[in-house]
Amino acid sequence: MSSKEKTPLFKSESSGLRPYTKVYFLYATLAVVTVSAVAFSVGLLVGKSVFTTNSSSQSAWGANVVDGGTSVPVLSWIDDQLLTTNIRNNLQSLTVLPHIAGSPQNMKLAQDIYTQWVNYGFDDVQLVNYSVLLSYPNTSNPNVLLLKNATGDTIYSAHTAQETPLTPGENDSTVAMPFNAYSGSGSATGRLVYVNYATIDDFLYLNTNLSLNLTGRICIARYGAIYRGDKAHLAQTYGCSALIIYSDPKDYAPSGTLVYPNGPSLPPYGLQRGSLLEREGDPLTNLVPSLDGVFRESYSSVMASGGVPSIPVQPIGYGDAIYFMSQLDNITAPNDWIGGLNVSYRIWQSENNTNQAFIQVNNYQEQRTIYDVIGTIYGQVEPDQMVILGNHRDAWVFGAVDPNSGTAVLQEMARAFGTLRTKGWRPGRSIVLCSWDAEEYGLIGSTEWVEERQKVIGPNTVAYLNVDTAVAGSTFLSAGANPLLYKVIFSAAKLVKCPNPGFDTLYNEWLHYTSMDINGTIEPKIADLGSGSDFTMFLQLLGISCADFTYVNTTSYAVYHSVHDNFYWMSNFGDPSFTHHQAMGLMWFKTAILLATTPVLPYDPRDYAISLQNIFASFVQQYGAVLQNQNISVEYIADELEQFVTASVTFWNQLQTAASNTSISERALRILNNKLMNLERAFIIPEGLPGRQFKHVIFAPSSVNSYASAIFPGLSDAIFSALHPTPSVPPDWDEVRRQSDAVRVHIRYATQVMTQPGLEYLI
């Protein structure tokens, strides 16, 4: 083959077909196989759903509860049980005082929850503690951010010691000073450069398009778009000596909105605290539970490996930011870099401007004890199989939205589960409630528990359902999930009355605001999961199907991680009626009940096939030409995907037949359900994605944005690295080939899970 010849992306290209033809064939295959298989499937009842619960087993599986002498479905019984008054009182109690991880108040809340769950009659309640490294601001030596003139005199001093208190209760001595956890300590002096959201594309624009050398510059970035820890990592990578992060009014106080305390938007000196940790869990015990006596890395080695930044980083409000942004006097910013400050958005501070920024960060790290609360109601059919529900408890300050709107709902759900237990009810599968600690620092409480219990929860967890923030707005439900859970989530949303006028159910309202096409059927949009909350290690380490729910507005809530995220904000602007909290509780509860009381797990493998097709089509569109130029074919991925599509339809028909069989054996159920659970696990690569903790080859965050899910993450990252080499890291297209193989073989593994023989040999 000559150097000008290219391996065709698909074999069919050599016969004149367009590169994407095979993708379209896959969609057609799904439709045709579905129709033919349904038509000829022996024993399949027309219209029968996989969600059917066999009437003979409703009592054993816990679908019904006897209340007042009458057997009623739990799914309808719960409608009158979650009370807005209770949720409101829960939230008010949880948010009286700041409760940052590692604080006495957060430990007290853990003990209170433990006691409540014991009193509610849970079969087992544990208060699990871990000793982990946390980061705090130095109250005796606060961080400093100054603007100085050429003679060293201070022109302006930012509000780095305290946000301006605006409502009663905010002026509390235990409020953590504004800081970014795990920031590098030390000082820096220099001229400024504006880096927009500090994404990789922003830095490439500065470095490549504008040929700017950022070495020694103090960069200023606005919050948003990506995880703040990735902003710090990229700023350090591109040579910046420090990073200032501010909340731009365009994003947090849009024109025409009222600012707190008169409205929901962020006031000028409100700001966002947050962690910069670039790994999940205790920084010193990577991938090992933080138990007494385990080896702990030195903090310097964590820093050297990129787990935490070495440069100082400080958050500020837009009331402070305008003084620093006004120093930029050269290179007009692109239109999409322009925010809402009353300044001309420019990128560069020229040598003609002799003023300089000075930053001093004095944060410190300390070993503290954190507390997870784990409560279990054991199932009576499959007690070893678990449906796990989780929310974190710790907050940067008061946390009325993040996370305690979720905690308040979780507590009311726990009370309802306790009421069910007094009526003699048990689910078919075990239900586990979790109150996590130290999520804000880097998902630490959930990660340590998953690492410690992975050999138990890995093979036995049906799904993990996460609610970090129950209510951040009051417009519509938002969800992220793995494709196997799509159907059960839609089913639950159809069973919850909408708290807003104009819509009957959460489902109808959700579909009104967002939608996606699932093989010709329009459904509400469900996002792919990346990271950023406590579902992460369940999915990324163990391959457990996960979901994450929240009620939102069309814009993000503005007081995120600030002192103003408090009960006043929620009761005046977020959800004064608390009916959206109630709806979220019903959504969360009913999803769990469907999973815990339905004999055949209510999963649809065809949804996974459709999701993979969409991902593959997007991947080819984005990278197809690049791969062709390197003689790399994705033909084999396409072939494996065809096999997956066919297998998913055949498997779905087996599930439908089983769901309609009132006398299906427990052994047959276990075979089918194990296949469903192992389907997600098949996408876990044991060695992990290159250089990261994450192991899911289909759904994982990008290496340059830990919040968002990437398309075939290991493969996409390898392509990005090859396209953007550095003097120390040349392009490695063989790594691209290796990651392509990883995607291919793991799709093959998943197909093997679905096609594994078994049912036909049962006696």
HELIX and SHEET records of a PDB file:
HELIX    1   1 LYS A   11  SER A   15  5                                   5    
HELIX    2   2 THR A   21  PHE A   40  1                                  20    
HELIX    3   3 SER A   55  SER A   57  5                                   3    
HELIX    4   4 GLN A   58  TRP A   61  1                                   4    
HELIX    5   5 VAL A   74  TRP A   77  1                                   4    
HELIX    6   6 ILE A   78  ASP A   80  5                                   3    
HELIX    7   7 THR A   84  LEU A   94  1                                  11    
HELIX    8   8 PRO A  104  ASN A  119  1                                  16    
HELIX    9   9 ILE A  200  LEU A  204  1                                   5    
HELIX   10  10 TYR A  205  ASN A  209  3                                   5    
HELIX   11  11 ARG A  228  THR A  237  1                                  10    
HELIX   12  12 PRO A  249  TYR A  252  1                                   4    
HELIX   13  13 TYR A  299  ALA A  304  1                                   6    
HELIX   14  14 TYR A  318  MET A  325  1                                   8    
HELIX   15  15 ASN A  335  TRP A  337  5                                   3    
HELIX   16  16 ASN A  404  THR A  422  1                                  19    
HELIX   17  17 GLU A  439  GLY A  442  1                                   4    
HELIX   18  18 ILE A  444  ASN A  460  1                                  17    
HELIX   19  19 PRO A  483  LEU A  485  5                                   3    
HELIX   20  20 TYR A  486  LYS A  494  1                                   9    
HELIX   21  21 LEU A  506  TYR A  513  1                                   8    
HELIX   22  22 THR A  536  GLN A  540  1                                   5    
HELIX   23  23 PHE A  567  TRP A  569  1                                   3    
HELIX   24  24 MET A  570  GLY A  574  3                                   5    
HELIX   25  25 THR A  579  THR A  597  1                                  19    
HELIX   26  26 PRO A  605  ASN A  629  1                                  25    
HELIX   27  27 GLU A  635  ALA A  659  1                                  25    
HELIX   28  28 GLU A  666  ARG A  681  1                                  16    
HELIX   29  29 PRO A  713  LEU A  723  1                                  11    
HELIX   30  30 TRP A  733  THR A  755  1                                  23    
HELIX   31  31 LEU A  759  TYR A  761  5                                   3    
SHEET    1   A 2 ASN A  64  ASP A  67  0                                        
SHEET    2   A 2 THR A  70  PRO A  73 -1                                        
SHEET    1   B 7 ASP A 124  TYR A 136  0                                        
SHEET    2   B 7 TYR A 364  ILE A 377 -1                                        
SHEET    3   B 7 ARG A 429  TRP A 436 -1                                        
SHEET    4   B 7 GLU A 382  HIS A 392  1                                        
SHEET    5   B 7 THR A 461  ASN A 466  1                                        
SHEET    6   B 7 CYS A 546  VAL A 552  1                                        
SHEET    7   B 7 PHE A 476  ALA A 481 -1                                        
SHEET    1   C 4 THR A 154  SER A 157  0                                        
SHEET    2   C 4 VAL A 144  LYS A 148 -1                                        
SHEET    3   C 4 GLN A 356  VAL A 361 -1                                        
SHEET    4   C 4 GLY A 186  GLY A 190 -1                                        
SHEET    1   D 2 ASN A 180  ALA A 181  0                                        
SHEET    2   D 2 GLY A 274  SER A 275  1                                        
SHEET    1   E 4 LEU A 192  TYR A 194  0                                        
SHEET    2   E 4 ILE A 218  ARG A 222  1                                        
SHEET    3   E 4 ALA A 242  TYR A 246  1                                        
SHEET    4   E 4 VAL A 313  ILE A 316  1                                        
SHEET    1   F 2 ASN A 330  THR A 332  0                                        
SHEET    2   F 2 ARG A 346  TRP A 348 -1                                        
SHEET    1   G 2 MET A 516  ILE A 518  0                                        
SHEET    2   G 2 THR A 521  GLU A 523 -1                                        
SHEET    1   H 2 PRO A 701  SER A 702  0                                        
SHEET    2   H 2 ASN A 705  SER A 709 -1                                        
END                                                                             
